[in-house]
Amino acid sequence: MAKRDIPEINAGSMADIAFLLLLFFLVTTTMDKDQAYIRNIPKKIDVPPTDVKVQERDILAIKANNQNQLMVRNSIFRDPDKISDFILKFYQTNEKNNDVANNFPMYSTTSLSLCDQNMALLENQLEEAEQKGATDQAKFFQSSYEEWNKKKRAIQLYGKSEIRELSVQAHIRIEVQQGTAYSIFAQIHNEIEEALFELRDKECTRLFNEQYSILKRRAAQDSDPLDKDKLALLEILYPARIIEVTPKN
């Protein structure tokens, strides 16, 4: 009986198939990423040094020790959920009317005319700096001009001739000792974000009749330039000024 030849397997075709499968899985497979607190870092701006004494009323210090205890305005507790109440009070106490008797930040009035005055002044300073070749000064004046222009558009969008702004010195200060659990640090930031979100969401609903989260998503798509002006207005009304320090002791 004649022997039958066993057909050989085309190894070249199998190699091609294996390569295509490998390429497919590399393209479609997602890799797990480590989870951590994510925060946008503001761009660096070289500002001329100034000797300004910050008042106690302008500081909301949130302190955490290595026993994971929290202290805000002399109140000691362990539950980070309480932090948001202090933040809301910090922003809202003098929002409508200033009261020098309390220990919270004061508000000032920014008008359209003030924006125009500062923008005109900065235009002249920018032109002089460019003529002198002072690059760093020119960048500073340009950045300041853009900030005042953003405020002007925000006031126009607000529908009034002026807005009330939180003191420029007012800020939230996070002081975390070495040995404090990272989860506590992350929760502090989460509470700050949630409080600011609540303030902006309430004002967004009042001014524009929509949720702050929806406005943010739409602004990220660049579908309407006006959306970014709306976000800028809300950020001016409720700015996120956060400083992190490490206690010496």
Sequence and secondary structure as in RCSB ss.txt:
>XXXX:A:sequence
MAKRDIPEINAGSMADIAFLLLLFFLVTTTMDKDQAYIRNIPKKIDVPPTDVKVQERDILAIKANNQNQLMVRNS
IFRDPDKISDFILKFYQTNEKNNDVANNFPMYSTTSLSLCDQNMALLENQLEEAEQKGATDQAKFFQSSYEEWNK
KKRAIQLYGKSEIRELSVQAHIRIEVQQGTAYSIFAQIHNEIEEALFELRDKECTRLFNEQYSILKRRAAQDSDP
LDKDKLALLEILYPARIIEVTPKN
>XXXX:A:secstr
          HHHHHHHHHHHHHHHHHH                           GGGEEEEEE TT  EEETTE
EES GGGHHHHHHHHHHTTSSS  TTSSS  EEEEEHHHHHHHHHHHHHHHHHHHHHT HHHHHHHHHHHHHHHH
HHHHHHHHTSSEEEEE TT EEEEEE TT  HHHHHHHHHHHHHHHHHHHHHHHHHHHSS HHHHHHHHHTTS H
HHHHHHHHHHHHS   EEEE    
